[in-house]
Amino acid sequence: MTPRTILVYHPEAAAARAYADLIRLPRRAFTVHVASSPAEAAALVAGTEILYAWNFPGELLARAPTLRWIQVMGAGVERFLVPELPPRVIVTRAAGIFGPWMAEYTLGWCLWVSQRIELFRGQQRERRWAPADPLRLQGATLCVVGLGDIGRHLARAARSLRMRVIGVTRSGRPVPAAERIYRPRAIRTALARADFVVLTAPLSPETRGLIGEAELAAMKPSAWLVNIARGPVVEAKALIRALRERRIGGAVLDVFDTEPLPPEHPLWELDNVAITPHIAGPSIRAEIAPIFNDNLRRYAADRRLRHVVDRTRGY
């Protein structure tokens, strides 16, 4: 029997090998290849049946005639939903592991704002004693734009701190941890109520540029925007203008249109912006491996895979 091929791809060679080492092969014959560069992937992709990957070069998907299934290592799947991907290929995501990480990230930065940590750290460096009251996170309104797995984790965690949680979802269906849900057409109404706006929606044609000039204008002058979704969900130029003109309180940004964020980018200069290098939801190999291994067993047994992406919706 000819071995069926799994290609493990990660831009860092050591990470690619580590992901491969955690694969638990079922009884049916599979062979595992590892690649960490586009050139290495190009040499292997033609014979690949299963792709287990992060930041895979999308242009190579058209050169994979035997590809049947892609398991994405990260939270976002938009890189794989390209015209080059044949309809026969199933895409699955790593669900259930990023929500707790991203909830801690978000609430940590909300506390950074409410406890005025930047102010007091600055005063400490100046050896200056200047009391100022912190703000109460309890009772503040958190608007979560996108209440999928990640957004729901965040909503539950925020409720535990006795924050008010509202949300914006495509369906408008109730979510237990949110006291009110708005559809996208009413997003400005939701934004106007919020002290913190957190973006967790996937990047899709519907969400690209979702937060623009009008949406930022709807926010309170004291409100903070936290983007842990994807950079293009926010219109960058509109955000920079709103921040420079102090039309919103500030922004915590983990994702950007271009990554790494170029050193000359104007966001670096703004004192009401906190920038982190796309670390809100880290891909931890030991957490992702069980998801892949469970789906690999299902795939080998011709059973339905878990966490299948709806390619028409983009998530």
C-alpha positions as CSV (number, residue, x, y, z in Angstrom):
1,M,0.0,0.0,0.0
2,T,1.3,3.4,-0.9
3,P,1.7,5.6,2.2
4,R,-0.6,8.6,2.4
5,T,1.2,11.8,3.0
6,I,0.8,14.4,5.8
7,L,2.7,17.7,5.2
8,V,3.5,19.6,8.4
9,Y,4.3,23.3,7.6
10,H,5.5,26.0,9.9
11,P,7.8,28.9,8.9
12,E,10.1,28.0,11.9
13,A,11.9,24.7,11.3
14,A,12.1,23.8,14.9
15,A,8.4,24.4,15.4
16,A,7.5,22.4,12.3
17,R,9.5,19.4,13.6
18,A,7.9,19.8,17.1
19,Y,4.4,19.7,15.6
20,A,5.3,16.6,13.6
21,D,6.7,14.9,16.7
22,L,3.3,15.3,18.4
23,I,1.3,13.5,15.6
24,R,-0.1,10.1,16.7
25,L,-0.6,8.1,13.5
26,P,-3.5,5.8,13.3
27,R,-3.2,2.2,12.0
28,R,-3.8,3.2,8.3
29,A,-0.6,4.0,6.5
30,F,0.5,7.6,6.6
31,T,3.9,9.2,6.2
32,V,4.8,12.6,7.6
33,H,6.9,15.2,5.8
34,V,8.0,18.5,7.3
35,A,8.6,21.9,5.6
36,S,9.4,25.3,6.8
37,S,10.0,27.3,3.7
38,P,7.9,27.9,0.5
39,A,10.6,26.1,-1.5
40,E,10.5,23.0,0.7
41,A,6.7,23.1,0.6
42,A,6.7,23.4,-3.2
43,A,8.8,20.2,-3.5
44,L,6.3,18.2,-1.3
45,V,2.9,19.7,-1.9
46,A,2.0,17.8,-5.1
47,G,1.8,14.5,-3.2
48,T,0.2,15.8,-0.1
49,E,-3.2,14.5,1.1
50,I,-3.3,16.2,4.5
51,L,-1.9,19.6,5.3
52,Y,-1.3,20.6,8.9
53,A,-0.1,24.1,8.7
54,W,0.4,27.7,9.9
55,N,1.1,30.6,7.5
56,F,1.2,28.3,4.5
57,P,1.9,30.0,1.2
58,G,-1.5,30.0,-0.4
59,E,-0.3,30.1,-4.0
60,L,0.9,26.5,-3.6
61,L,-2.6,25.2,-2.9
62,A,-3.2,25.1,-6.7
63,R,-0.3,22.6,-7.0
64,A,-1.8,20.0,-4.6
65,P,-4.0,17.7,-6.7
66,T,-4.2,15.0,-4.0
67,L,-5.0,17.4,-1.1
68,R,-8.2,16.5,0.7
69,W,-7.9,18.1,4.2
70,I,-6.3,21.1,5.8
71,Q,-5.9,21.4,9.6
72,V,-5.1,25.0,10.5
73,M,-2.8,25.5,13.5
74,G,-4.0,29.1,14.3
75,A,-7.2,30.8,15.0
76,G,-7.8,32.4,11.6
77,V,-8.5,30.5,8.4
78,E,-8.7,33.3,5.9
79,R,-5.2,32.5,4.5
80,F,-6.5,29.2,3.2
81,L,-9.9,30.3,1.8
82,V,-8.4,31.4,-1.6
83,P,-9.5,30.7,-5.1
84,E,-6.7,28.3,-5.6
85,L,-8.2,25.9,-3.0
86,P,-10.4,23.3,-4.7
87,P,-13.9,22.8,-3.4
88,R,-13.2,19.1,-2.5
89,V,-10.7,20.2,0.3
90,I,-12.1,20.3,3.8
91,V,-10.6,23.0,6.1
92,T,-10.8,22.5,9.9
93,R,-9.8,25.0,12.6
94,A,-8.3,24.7,16.0
95,A,-11.4,25.5,18.1
96,G,-11.8,25.7,21.8
97,I,-8.2,26.7,22.8
98,F,-7.8,30.3,21.9
99,G,-10.8,31.7,23.8
100,P,-9.3,31.4,27.4
101,W,-6.0,33.0,26.2
102,M,-7.8,35.9,24.5
103,A,-10.2,36.5,27.3
104,E,-7.2,36.9,29.7
105,Y,-5.4,39.2,27.2
106,T,-8.5,41.4,26.8
107,L,-9.4,41.7,30.4
108,G,-5.8,42.3,31.4
109,W,-5.7,45.3,29.1
110,C,-9.1,46.5,30.3
111,L,-7.7,46.5,33.8
112,W,-4.6,48.3,32.5
113,V,-6.9,51.1,31.4
114,S,-9.2,51.1,34.4
115,Q,-6.3,50.9,36.9
116,R,-4.4,53.7,35.1
117,I,-1.3,51.5,35.1
118,E,0.5,53.6,32.4
119,L,-0.1,56.8,34.4
120,F,1.3,55.3,37.7
121,R,4.2,53.6,36.0
122,G,5.1,57.0,34.4
123,Q,4.9,58.7,37.8
124,Q,7.0,56.0,39.3
125,R,9.8,56.6,36.8
126,E,9.6,60.3,37.7
127,R,9.5,59.6,41.4
128,R,6.4,61.7,41.6
129,W,3.6,61.1,44.1
130,A,0.3,62.2,42.5
131,P,-2.8,60.3,43.6
132,A,-5.5,59.7,41.0
133,D,-8.5,57.5,41.4
134,P,-8.7,54.3,39.4
135,L,-11.9,53.5,37.4
136,R,-14.3,50.7,38.1
137,L,-14.3,47.8,35.7
138,Q,-17.4,46.5,37.5
139,G,-20.4,47.9,35.8
140,A,-18.5,49.0,32.7
141,T,-20.1,47.9,29.4
142,L,-18.1,45.6,27.1
143,C,-19.3,45.2,23.6
144,V,-18.0,42.0,21.9
145,V,-18.2,42.2,18.1
146,G,-18.3,38.5,17.1
147,L,-19.6,36.0,19.6
148,G,-18.2,32.7,18.3
149,D,-16.1,30.5,20.5
150,I,-13.6,33.2,21.4
151,G,-16.2,35.9,21.9
152,R,-18.2,33.7,24.2
153,H,-15.2,32.9,26.4
154,L,-14.6,36.5,26.7
155,A,-18.2,37.4,27.5
156,R,-18.3,34.8,30.3
157,A,-15.0,36.0,31.8
158,A,-16.2,39.6,31.7
159,R,-19.4,38.7,33.4
160,S,-17.4,37.1,36.2
161,L,-16.0,40.6,36.8
162,R,-19.5,41.9,36.9
163,M,-19.2,43.9,33.6
164,R,-22.2,44.4,31.4
165,V,-21.8,42.5,28.2
166,I,-23.5,43.3,24.9
167,G,-22.6,41.8,21.5
168,V,-22.9,42.1,17.8
169,T,-23.4,39.0,15.8
170,R,-24.4,38.1,12.3
171,S,-27.4,36.0,13.4
172,G,-28.7,38.2,16.2
173,R,-29.5,35.1,18.2
174,P,-29.3,35.4,22.1
175,V,-26.0,34.4,23.8
176,P,-26.3,33.5,27.5
177,A,-23.5,35.7,28.8
178,A,-24.6,38.8,26.9
179,E,-27.6,40.9,28.1
180,R,-28.3,42.2,24.6
181,I,-27.4,41.2,21.0
182,Y,-27.4,43.5,18.0
183,R,-27.2,42.6,14.4
184,P,-24.5,44.3,12.2
185,R,-26.9,46.9,10.9
186,A,-27.3,48.2,14.4
187,I,-23.6,48.1,15.3
188,R,-23.3,51.8,15.9
189,T,-26.1,51.7,18.5
190,A,-24.1,48.9,20.3
191,L,-20.8,50.8,20.0
192,A,-22.4,53.9,21.5
193,R,-23.2,52.0,24.7
194,A,-19.7,50.6,25.2
195,D,-16.8,51.5,27.5
196,F,-14.7,48.8,25.8
197,V,-15.2,47.5,22.3
198,V,-13.5,44.2,21.5
199,L,-13.3,42.8,18.0
200,T,-13.2,39.0,17.8
201,A,-15.0,38.5,14.5
202,P,-13.3,36.4,11.7
203,L,-12.0,38.2,8.7
204,S,-14.5,37.8,5.8
205,P,-15.9,40.0,3.0
206,E,-18.6,41.1,5.5
207,T,-16.2,42.1,8.2
208,R,-13.5,43.7,6.2
209,G,-13.6,47.4,7.1
210,L,-16.4,46.8,9.6
211,I,-15.1,49.5,11.9
212,G,-14.7,52.7,9.9
213,E,-15.2,56.4,10.3
214,A,-18.9,56.2,11.2
215,E,-18.4,53.4,13.7
216,L,-15.6,55.1,15.5
217,A,-17.6,58.3,15.6
218,A,-20.4,56.4,17.4
219,M,-18.1,55.4,20.2
220,K,-17.8,57.3,23.5
221,P,-14.8,59.7,23.7
222,S,-13.7,57.7,26.7
223,A,-14.1,54.2,25.1
224,W,-11.3,51.9,24.2
225,L,-11.1,49.7,21.1
226,V,-9.4,46.3,21.5
227,N,-8.7,44.4,18.2
228,I,-7.8,40.7,18.6
229,A,-9.5,39.7,15.4
230,R,-7.7,40.7,12.2
231,G,-6.2,44.1,11.2
232,P,-8.4,44.7,8.1
233,V,-11.6,44.5,10.3
234,V,-10.7,48.1,11.1
235,E,-10.1,50.9,8.6
236,A,-6.6,51.9,9.6
237,K,-6.6,55.5,8.4
238,A,-9.9,56.2,10.2
239,L,-8.6,54.7,13.4
240,I,-5.4,56.7,13.3
241,R,-7.5,59.9,12.8
242,A,-9.8,59.1,15.7
243,L,-6.8,58.4,18.0
244,R,-4.9,61.5,17.0
245,E,-8.0,63.7,17.5
246,R,-8.8,62.0,20.8
247,R,-12.3,61.1,19.6
248,I,-11.9,57.7,21.4
249,G,-10.0,57.0,24.6
250,G,-7.5,54.7,22.9
251,A,-6.8,51.3,21.3
252,V,-5.2,48.1,22.2
253,L,-4.0,46.5,19.0
254,D,-2.7,42.9,18.6
255,V,-3.3,42.6,14.8
256,F,-2.5,44.8,11.8
257,D,-3.0,45.1,8.1
258,T,0.8,44.4,7.7
259,E,2.7,42.2,10.1
260,P,5.2,42.8,11.5
261,L,4.0,46.4,11.9
262,P,6.6,48.5,10.0
263,P,8.8,50.7,12.2
264,E,7.7,53.9,10.4
265,H,4.0,53.2,11.0
266,P,2.2,56.1,12.7
267,L,0.6,53.9,15.3
268,W,3.9,53.5,17.1
269,E,4.0,57.2,17.9
270,L,0.6,57.5,19.5
271,D,0.5,57.6,23.3
272,N,-3.1,56.3,23.5
273,V,-2.3,53.1,21.7
274,A,-0.9,49.8,23.2
275,I,0.7,47.5,20.6
276,T,1.4,43.8,21.0
277,P,2.9,41.6,18.3
278,H,0.0,39.2,17.5
279,I,0.2,37.3,20.8
280,A,-3.3,37.5,22.2
281,G,-4.1,33.9,21.2
282,P,-0.8,32.0,21.0
283,S,-0.7,28.7,19.1
284,I,0.5,26.2,21.8
285,R,1.6,22.9,20.2
286,A,0.5,20.8,23.1
287,E,-3.0,22.3,22.9
288,I,-3.4,22.0,19.2
289,A,-2.0,18.5,18.7
290,P,-4.9,16.7,20.4
291,I,-7.3,18.5,18.0
292,F,-5.3,17.4,15.0
293,N,-4.9,13.8,16.3
294,D,-8.6,13.4,17.0
295,N,-9.5,14.6,13.5
296,L,-6.7,12.4,12.0
297,R,-8.3,9.3,13.7
298,R,-11.7,10.4,12.3
299,Y,-10.3,11.0,8.8
300,A,-8.6,7.6,8.8
301,A,-11.9,6.0,9.8
302,D,-13.9,8.0,7.2
303,R,-15.8,9.7,9.9
304,R,-17.0,13.3,10.0
305,L,-14.3,15.8,11.0
306,R,-14.8,18.2,13.9
307,H,-14.5,22.0,13.6
308,V,-15.1,22.1,9.8
309,V,-15.0,25.6,8.3
310,D,-18.0,26.9,6.4
311,R,-16.2,28.3,3.4
312,T,-19.2,30.4,2.3
313,R,-19.1,32.2,5.7
314,G,-15.3,32.3,6.1
315,Y,-15.2,30.6,9.5
